[in-house]
Amino acid sequence: MVSQCQIRVVRSGGSKLDYRRAVFSADGKYLMCVSGDFIKVYSTATEECIHALQGHHNLVTGIELNPKNHLQLYSCSLDGTIKLWDFIDGILIKTFLVGFKFISLYASATDELVFAVTLRDNSRAKSQLVSVKLPKSTSQECEAKEISVIFDDVSHFPKCTAVGRQCLYVASVKGVHLSIYYFKTKKIYRLSLKATSKKGANNIFTVVACHPTEDCIATGHMDGRIRLWRNFNHKQEYTYSSLHWHHDSVMDLAFSAQGTKLLSGGVESVLVQWPYGSEEKKEFLPRLGAAIEHIAVSPHGTFYCTSHTDNKISIIDTSLKVSGIIQGLLKGTVVRTGLIVDPRSNGKPGHLQFYSLHNDRHLYNLDIVQQEFIHQAGLQYMDLVKAAFSSTGRWLATVEELQGGEDSVDLEIQMKLWEYQDKSQSFILNTIISRPHEDHITSLCFRDEGSSEKEAPTLVTTGKDALFKVWILNNNYDIYKQSSSWCCDFVGSYHKNQATNCCFSEDGSLLAVSFDEIITVWESNTWDLKQTFCQPPGKIRNLCFGRKSCSKYLVASTNDGFICCWNLLTCSLEWRAQLDAAVLQPDPLSENIAVISCPKGRSNLFLFQPSEPRPFYAQKNICRAAVKWAVFVPKEMPEFVKSESHQWLNKSQLYFLTEDQDLMTFSSKSTEERLTPLSKQLAVEESLPVTPFHLLLGKKRQEEREKLGAQSVRTPPSLHRVYQDSAIREVLHTPAHVLPPASVLCAVFVNSLLISKKSQSPEESKEDEEMESEHSEVDSSDETEEMESHKTFPSAFSVDVPALLPKFQEKELRRIRRTDYSWISSL
């Protein structure tokens, strides 16, 4: 039976941090940037993500500070709304419904007025610049109806529009035309350049920026020139001066807060600072790592920041020194290595990125090719194409190839083995193998390292040269020290077919290697061929062994749209299902296998166990883009999901990477759990410095905690109690201005006060018996007799059971029974 949904797909990370210009807070303590349909708030001092503002239902396309309140932030999105946020507390204040798809947003000094570039008629053909009057309303959601069109045809790039000083005019560039609109006079001035010149100049505009205090407009061009325009409100008397340093197009321009500096950046990865008025005394900040996409300046002028094409933001002080780096999931033209999990704890050419999925944070880069990347069209460079970890995380294998040469004769390929050193807490290069195969390497995998240290680590690689090779760690001894290196131990092939995939069984005793349409099974101790499996025509795309109780199965997907499962004990085909699997990923902690198919650009998820051909869970349309890679990641703390169909999320979390390089995952959190971000600020109270009053109460509180801990050991925890405390804490300890409407928390709060009907536990009944036994022997014997007599009754709801007396009446009755009435007989 296939279970449907109730599991949501959420973005875990990987969204572009360089999609739009970042925005500093007024004091420079915070930095806000767009990240998919979120807005992330970072600390400029620690580079930590403080809040992730959630509320938009589509891509966020622009953010701006509220000129009237510097603690608030405006944002716009393709969902047709403008939202107002309190970014310090991470609260959504108000939503304005406009109905247009926004591309960019610009703040205005005028009260409750913003400028935005929208899609005309919600089609991507043409864009228009409009002004939106935001109504003053007490409701949290209101409709903005007053919209005026300023420019009917503008560029859809946000950098091609800028607002002038004191909001007197707005400038927009498109092609070779510069347009300036004055709001008071409502006049438009259009200035044009020739597309090319005799000297080969390319005058197409790429970016525009306005001086904050003077009537000066800076524009960047495709040929790397920067022009400073003045007197542009006179068509015949306008002037401009040219600056030239960039060898390619100028990607962004920005003036400093006081207008004394002009900053420019491009593909050279160099930030250029031009002093305004004496541009010949320019300064440089080179080697920033990647092309500069955006430049932002803090309002108080102490910080700059540059957004780079490798999904990185560099925070720079006014002395042109990098003070901090915020690194997202690296972006590249293609992710060749896929998603792999480092058991111990790629977008930039030649680097392997270590990224924390739990914290959505970059950890560090490992430079594999150890070469400086130079941005130049047509230049060949070494790039990382394959990577694999051993089961313990001690060894890392990487494969790098020279990009640009497809001919196997000129193929330059290297395989490197890295060993993890505990002292340096990083991977150290151990062995370099030049040209391990005569053609491209198609896959590589490690054999799981056993508990015995005598087993040498083993690596298997497959290549298009129709060979698979086994590499082992060989200990070499010399007179000076003990050293070890990797060497080839075995070379295998099958009828000169290309080797495409390889994988080891869970215990490492078997190796499966696919050769085009045939799967071969080899014994890992002797490397003898044990069995071959064939199926109807179709090249093997993915290959994996079953895990745990399903370890006797071998599963493979083919490029003709089938999934096949073989029984290794009977050496026969167990079952075959028709499904075009783009991804086949086993869970290392369970028997589950995840399959993702992408028919017609839609991605569907299926989960099954090899012992049963029917999936036990399915979810369609998990994302808009096609899924390229997926991986199961062990959870830091195992969860206990009540629903049987959701138990595959107990120990592992499934992450997948789309063709847009967005990192997504699945979540089964309930409505109550989704409210927890509202109380994140309570962590600030716990991190306050210790006061003398806290020291006086600290010892007493510690003793209370120890008593509660001892009681919790004896008494099993009550799930209702935990749920009730968390719900009450959510309502009572959260500041009033942070709480959502009462209708949202009403159901949660009321449900937390309800007590579920539960029978008395055996421990509680034993404690009651022990307490009663402390009374007199007569009382205890009477009570024991009554308890035994009660056990003979059939049911608590039976009509034959007499009503029980209250305790005080039972005691009175026992006292009467013990009274001596023998004197009555003497009468």
Salt bridges, closest charged atoms under 4 A:
ASP37 OD1 - ARG11 NH1 2.77
GLU48 OE2 - ARG361 NH1 2.63
ASP79 OD2 - HIS56 ND1 3.19
ASP89 OD2 - HIS737 NE2 3.14
ASP111 OD2 - LYS136 NZ 3.24
ASP152 OD2 - ARG120 NH2 3.02
ASP153 OD1 - LYS174 NZ 2.73
ASP215 OD1 - ARG165 NE 2.72
ASP223 OD2 - ARG225 NE 3.53
ASP252 OD1 - ARG21 NH2 2.62
GLU268 OE1 - HIS246 ND1 3.11
GLU268 OE2 - HIS247 ND1 3.11
GLU293 OE2 - LYS159 NZ 3.63
ASP310 OD2 - LYS312 NZ 3.89
ASP360 OD2 - LYS40 NZ 2.46
ASP367 OD1 - HIS351 NE2 3.72
GLU400 OE1 - LYS416 NZ 3.43
GLU401 OE1 - HIS440 ND1 2.99
GLU419 OE2 - ARG394 NH2 2.93
ASP422 OD1 - ARG344 NH1 3.59
GLU438 OE1 - ARG435 NE 3.20
ASP448 OD2 - ARG547 NH1 3.98
ASP465 OD2 - HIS437 ND1 3.15
GLU506 OE2 - LYS548 NZ 3.88
GLU523 OE1 - LYS530 NZ 3.34
ASP580 OD1 - ARG541 NH1 2.85
GLU639 OE1 - LYS635 NZ 3.27
ASP662 OD2 - ARG11 NH2 3.86
ASP662 OD1 - LYS331 NZ 3.88
GLU686 OE2 - ARG729 NH2 3.87
ASP725 OD2 - ARG721 NE 3.43
GLU772 OE1 - HIS775 NE2 3.92
GLU772 OE2 - LYS807 NZ 2.99
ASP779 OD1 - ARG814 NE 3.70
ASP779 OD1 - ARG818 NH1 3.04
GLU783 OE2 - ARG814 NH2 3.89
GLU812 OE2 - ARG815 NH2 2.34
